[in-house]
Amino acid sequence: MALHIASTAALADLGALLRARDYRFITVTPATHRRVNRRPENEWASDLRGVLGWSRPFREGVLPPDIEALLNEAGLLADCRNGQIRGRRALVRASTIGDRLYFHSAWPTSDDDAVFFGPDTYRYAAAIQRALESPSLGRPRSDIRRAVDIGCGAGPGAIELALQCPQATVYGADISPDALALAAVNAGINGAGQLVTCRSNLLDGVDGSFDLVMSNPPFILDPDQLPYRHGGGEHGAQLSIDIVRTALERLNPGGSLFLYTGIAIVDGEDRFLAAIRSMLDEACSAWAYEELDPDIFGGQLGCDGYENVERIAAVWLHAVKRS
């Protein structure tokens, strides 16, 4: 179900208000979120974090009136029933990475057009920061003039880059209108005025070449093929393979690719790396690949299509196109 934001200005005002009040919330995995919310004491929200972080229903008087008024104006409150008791729910969540605040889809993220945000988002943002602070392979960040985040979602990667590289025009590309709407609001909240959002499948909606292409794509083999989760064939790696190929075609000489993704390890073999190695060797002057976490989404191994997968690893690729 699409968000249908009635007023992006009201949502932006809400973000500014939350930041002024030092709102903080770290978004966990869906499995952890479900377990925490199932505790009897968490049936109803009792505070702001319960409403906007944990996506719990709330009763009258829980939200400060000015915050509830802005959510109403933005069209992002819905009536609900919890047992025999009527309440309301927020249709967005607000999460923080350091001092940045981001709106994204409410839990549970089960809709086709859900805008996902979770632990992978935090790893992605941290990896971008490290790569920009220590550009051992590529050009210094001061030389980045044009960049794009493929599948930007709520915009945390693109916004982080825009704030780190104020001289650059940064494009946030996504196929989801909801993602682009939230990314634009989040850019304004966090002061990333040079972010340009664009509807795009891979890079078909944006012209030209780039000094930096980066992405944190979906990487799960999802039987429902939800766009924010499904990475296609090769145990969910096909989209990541396509991004590597597309990025290498559109990078300027000396430009960099940053890719954070999850990879199914089968019988000890990283088939994603095997699929992209020849592309990297042919097109790049240097590239580095590392496992950031050897075991994520362990619960996925019990799902169809993962019968011969022994683990899913979070990996980071930094490749530099040959000059």
Phi and psi in degrees as a GROMACS rama.xvg file:
@    title "Ramachandran Plot"
@    xaxis  label "Phi"
@    yaxis  label "Psi"
@TYPE xy
-64.814  154.457  ALA-2
-71.3934  -38.2664  LEU-3
53.2067  60.2203  HIS-4
-65.0296  119.049  ILE-5
-75.0248  -31.2463  ALA-6
-148.941  105.621  SER-7
-67.4933  -27.0682  THR-8
-64.9324  -41.0704  ALA-9
-65.1468  -39.217  ALA-10
-66.0784  -39.3469  LEU-11
-63.6096  -41.013  ALA-12
-63.4207  -37.6605  ASP-13
-63.6418  -42.766  LEU-14
-60.9796  -42.7852  GLY-15
-63.2205  -38.659  ALA-16
-66.6438  -41.8593  LEU-17
-64.0049  -41.5032  LEU-18
-64.3673  -41.1353  ARG-19
-63.0211  -29.4721  ALA-20
-94.632  9.95689  ARG-21
58.2354  40.7634  ASP-22
-63.8107  137.632  TYR-23
-138.361  137.472  ARG-24
-157.494  128.578  PHE-25
-100.764  121.23  ILE-26
-83.0984  130.715  THR-27
-99.5988  -178.349  VAL-28
-67.8601  156.385  THR-29
-56.1469  -37.3718  PRO-30
-64.9509  -44.3595  ALA-31
-64.8932  -42.6013  THR-32
-57.0587  -44.8917  HIS-33
-63.3854  -44.4181  ARG-34
-63.5545  -43.7768  ARG-35
-65.9082  -41.8353  VAL-36
-71.4291  -19.5532  ASN-37
-78.4009  -11.8572  ARG-38
-63.8678  136.596  ARG-39
-54.3839  -36.2997  PRO-40
-72.0801  -9.66378  GLU-41
-106.078  18.3437  ASN-42
-62.8501  -35.4839  GLU-43
-124.174  147.14  TRP-44
-71.1213  141.811  ALA-45
-117.129  -3.07014  SER-46
-156.1  -178.463  ASP-47
-63.361  -41.0021  LEU-48
-64.6532  -34.8525  ARG-49
-63.9414  -35.4751  GLY-50
-79.4395  -52.6807  VAL-51
-95.5914  -13.3315  LEU-52
-103.768  -54.5936  GLY-53
-87.9971  -3.1912  TRP-54
56.3209  39.761  SER-55
-90.1105  150.672  ARG-56
-65.6495  153.157  PRO-57
-136.753  156.696  PHE-58
-104.237  167.474  ARG-59
-55.2394  136.458  GLU-60
95.9598  -9.03961  GLY-61
-77.0404  -44.4935  VAL-62
-84.8626  142.324  LEU-63
-57.25  140.415  PRO-64
-56.811  -37.858  PRO-65
-68.6622  -34.5561  ASP-66
-71.533  -42.4356  ILE-67
-63.6347  -37.6435  GLU-68
-64.1239  -41.0248  ALA-69
-68.5087  -39.1473  LEU-70
-61.9491  -40.7298  LEU-71
-61.6473  -46.6412  ASN-72
-62.7867  -35.2977  GLU-73
-76.5901  -7.96998  ALA-74
73.1281  28.8073  GLY-75
-117.787  31.0594  LEU-76
-122.844  142.401  LEU-77
-133.514  143.175  ALA-78
-70.4877  147.754  ASP-79
-150.688  172.578  CYS-80
-131.442  131.319  ARG-81
-118.456  98.5426  ASN-82
70.5346  -127.127  GLY-83
-95.1871  1.66036  GLN-84
-103.897  131.897  ILE-85
-84.2807  144.483  ARG-86
-153.25  -161.736  GLY-87
-136.728  161.067  ARG-88
-134.747  146.396  ARG-89
-83.1149  140.45  ALA-90
-92.7055  2.79659  LEU-91
-132.199  160.75  VAL-92
-112.423  158.049  ARG-93
-124.494  122.437  ALA-94
-124.507  160.105  SER-95
-125.805  143.751  THR-96
-123.771  106.384  ILE-97
60.6924  -124.771  GLY-98
-92.1661  0.0120318  ASP-99
-87.4469  146.791  ARG-100
-124.373  136.838  LEU-101
-134.656  130.956  TYR-102
-87.7789  142.887  PHE-103
-155.069  -176  HIS-104
-67.5355  146.875  SER-105
-68.2982  157.415  ALA-106
-85.5006  143.21  TRP-107
-83.9646  146.702  PRO-108
-88.8814  73.9275  THR-109
-107.817  -5.66976  SER-110
-82.7333  154.857  ASP-111
-56.3661  -37.5795  ASP-112
-101.272  21.5831  ASP-113
-61.2844  143.552  ALA-114
-105.094  104.852  VAL-115
-82.9264  149.532  PHE-116
-153.783  130.732  PHE-117
-169.597  -162.224  GLY-118
-55.3535  -35.0803  PRO-119
-62.1189  -32.396  ASP-120
-62.9052  -40.2311  THR-121
-67.4004  -40.8039  TYR-122
-64.2581  -40.5764  ARG-123
-62.6352  -48.9692  TYR-124
-61.64  -41.289  ALA-125
-66.072  -39.5181  ALA-126
-66.2697  -38.1654  ALA-127
-62.0002  -46.1125  ILE-128
-59.0394  -45.0919  GLN-129
-63.5159  -42.9326  ARG-130
-65.4937  -36.438  ALA-131
-74.7064  -33.0792  LEU-132
-76.6706  -27.4876  GLU-133
-132.292  74.3166  SER-134
-75.9894  67.5315  PRO-135
-68.08  -23.2197  SER-136
-101.256  -47.3561  LEU-137
-104.037  -165.773  GLY-138
-73.7418  156.095  ARG-139
-63.9552  155.214  PRO-140
-63.8483  -23.7104  ARG-141
-66.1858  -17.5347  SER-142
-92.288  -3.63858  ASP-143
-80.4686  116.336  ILE-144
-110.808  -26.3634  ARG-145
-144.382  123.295  ARG-146
-141.451  160.214  ALA-147
-144.888  141.759  VAL-148
-109.744  110.779  ASP-149
-80.3071  123.6  ILE-150
71.3788  53.0668  GLY-151
-69.2515  -17.9913  CYS-152
58.6203  -132.375  GLY-153
-73.8622  -4.2551  ALA-154
97.5059  6.84942  GLY-155
-61.3569  -39.3819  PRO-156
-68.1941  -48.4086  GLY-157
-62.7322  -39.8013  ALA-158
-68.3426  -42.1306  ILE-159
-59.8841  -43.5313  GLU-160
-63.694  -44.3443  LEU-161
-60.8773  -37.2349  ALA-162
-73.5493  -33.408  LEU-163
-77.1199  -26.0536  GLN-164
-127.041  72.1571  CYS-165
-64.2924  -16.4064  PRO-166
-81.3765  -9.7461  GLN-167
-96.5319  147.376  ALA-168
-88.423  121.494  THR-169
-114.472  126.562  VAL-170
-100.249  130.942  TYR-171
-102.4  108.987  GLY-172
-107.608  135.047  ALA-173
-158.633  157.277  ASP-174
-87.9889  -11.0423  ILE-175
-97.4411  121.131  SER-176
-60.0207  -35.8754  PRO-177
-63.9958  -42.6571  ASP-178
-60.8189  -43.9529  ALA-179
-66.6067  -38.5574  LEU-180
-63.9353  -44.6099  ALA-181
-69.3343  -38.6234  LEU-182
-60.968  -40.4961  ALA-183
-65.1848  -42.7753  ALA-184
-63.4271  -45.4186  VAL-185
-64.2116  -35.2818  ASN-186
-61.6626  -43.9545  ALA-187
-64.5067  -42.1074  GLY-188
-59.62  -39.5752  ILE-189
-96.3002  4.17314  ASN-190
80.3448  24.6053  GLY-191
-100.573  71.2883  ALA-192
-68.1492  -18.7484  GLY-193
-91.115  7.1457  GLN-194
-75.1415  131.18  LEU-195
-115.184  119.28  VAL-196
-90.6178  145.455  THR-197
-151.432  137.9  CYS-198
-73.5177  123.159  ARG-199
-160.829  137.772  SER-200
-99.5586  114.807  ASN-201
54.9878  -116.732  LEU-202
-120.206  23.569  LEU-203
-75.8672  -9.82633  ASP-204
-105.138  7.99109  GLY-205
-139.394  135.07  VAL-206
-91.3864  166.858  ASP-207
86.2313  -176.032  GLY-208
-111.019  170.539  SER-209
-137.321  151.284  PHE-210
-83.6998  -21.7823  ASP-211
-149.877  128.244  LEU-212
-118.6  131.632  VAL-213
-139.623  159.778  MET-214
-164.17  148.012  SER-215
-128.991  79.5763  ASN-216
-82.9851  165.052  PRO-217
-59.712  144.411  PRO-218
-140.992  11.5318  PHE-219
-93.553  143.496  ILE-220
-82.9899  96.4934  LEU-221
-103.622  119.555  ASP-222
-62.3886  -26.5003  PRO-223
-85.9881  -7.22114  ASP-224
52.9289  41.2897  GLN-225
-64.2645  129.155  LEU-226
-57.4305  -33.7578  PRO-227
-79.2886  -8.037  TYR-228
-116.723  -35.7237  ARG-229
-80.5713  122.234  HIS-230
-102.531  4.73008  GLY-231
87.2105  -158.795  GLY-232
-68.1855  -172.527  GLY-233
56.454  44.9407  GLU-234
56.6733  36.4022  HIS-235
92.7707  1.60065  GLY-236
-91.2766  -8.44143  ALA-237
-61.2734  -41.1312  GLN-238
-62.4838  -40.7213  LEU-239
-63.149  -38.9053  SER-240
-63.1949  -43.9714  ILE-241
-62.7098  -36.5044  ASP-242
-66.9188  -41.6389  ILE-243
-59.7692  -47.3431  VAL-244
-61.7004  -46.9211  ARG-245
-64.5416  -43.4415  THR-246
-62.0912  -43.8446  ALA-247
-64.8714  -28.7462  LEU-248
-72.912  -28.5671  GLU-249
-108.485  -1.87307  ARG-250
-77.0228  142.168  LEU-251
-68.2653  155.388  ASN-252
-54.6839  131.699  PRO-253
83.9136  -4.31705  GLY-254
-76.8209  162.496  GLY-255
-116.032  150.734  SER-256
-112.208  126.248  LEU-257
-110.438  123.073  PHE-258
-134.538  122.859  LEU-259
-110.033  126.302  TYR-260
-153.301  173.495  THR-261
-111.305  138.504  GLY-262
-127.778  130.382  ILE-263
-77.9783  126.091  ALA-264
-97.8776  120.826  ILE-265
-115.631  116.89  VAL-266
52.039  40.4154  ASP-267
80.4973  1.22982  GLY-268
-106.255  134.642  GLU-269
-93.1162  97.8025  ASP-270
-75.655  -23.4433  ARG-271
-63.2983  -50.3502  PHE-272
-61.1129  -38.5762  LEU-273
-63.1048  -33.4488  ALA-274
-75.4267  -28.3734  ALA-275
-104.49  -10.1784  ILE-276
-57.2548  -45.5165  ARG-277
-66.3802  -36.109  SER-278
-61.5431  -45.5445  MET-279
-65.1271  -44.6486  LEU-280
-62.6706  -36.8114  ASP-281
-75.7742  -39.5596  GLU-282
-99.4085  -15.1742  ALA-283
-114.947  146.081  CYS-284
-82.606  -24.3769  SER-285
-160.07  149.116  ALA-286
-156.421  150.421  TRP-287
-134.146  141.894  ALA-288
-139.841  130.312  TYR-289
-146.643  151.691  GLU-290
-84.9831  122.013  GLU-291
-85.8617  -30.5527  LEU-292
-151.012  123.768  ASP-293
-77.2173  -12.7344  PRO-294
-150.722  96.7585  ASP-295
-122.757  159.848  ILE-296
50.3008  46.1193  PHE-297
-59.2212  -31.1357  GLY-298
-63.3041  -21.8121  GLY-299
-66.7474  -22.1934  GLN-300
-66.9493  -16.739  LEU-301
-86.877  2.78327  GLY-302
-94.9605  159.623  CYS-303
-58.4672  138.683  ASP-304
95.3908  -10.297  GLY-305
-112.211  19.9569  TYR-306
-60.716  -33.4661  GLU-307
-106.278  13.5457  ASN-308
-91.6019  131.947  VAL-309
-96.7924  -20.9912  GLU-310
-169.002  161.227  ARG-311
-116.119  123.39  ILE-312
-108.449  143.176  ALA-313
-87.16  126.417  ALA-314
-126.81  157.531  VAL-315
-129.236  128.257  TRP-316
-117.93  129.662  LEU-317
-125.014  112.697  HIS-318
-122.985  143.127  ALA-319
-118.517  123.538  VAL-320
-70.1077  139.684  LYS-321
-63.6638  137.211  ARG-322
